[in-house]
Amino acid sequence: MQVREEVHYTHDGFYSAKITRISDGKVLIDFKDEHIDMWRIGSSYIRSKFGIYRSLAGGRLNQDPVGQSPLLKNESLWITDFRVYEKNSNPNPGLPHE
């Protein structure tokens, strides 16, 4: 599969994702949500995260190892041709964005 995501981090931002099956070019998902408040007042940067997300604590701080849920299992994520770039950089990095 080929996945393309685009996120515009502003108070009137958007998120889009398109997932295409490589073998036949069929578009499986083509989604866009506009006019989303994607920025916290006073923030000066974005810390993107990519991978498999799941709750490790889930309120189970008494587990060994700490927070480990018995429902979790090991997973793998194989990624090729991965690229992240900043399309329009902040002209004043370090200053809070309003």
Secondary structure, 3 states (H helix, E strand, C coil): CEEEEEEECCCCEEEEEEEECCCCCCEEEEEEEEEECCCCCCCCCCCCCCCCCCCCCCCCCCCCCCCCCCCCCCCCCCCCCCCCCCCCCCCCCCCCCC
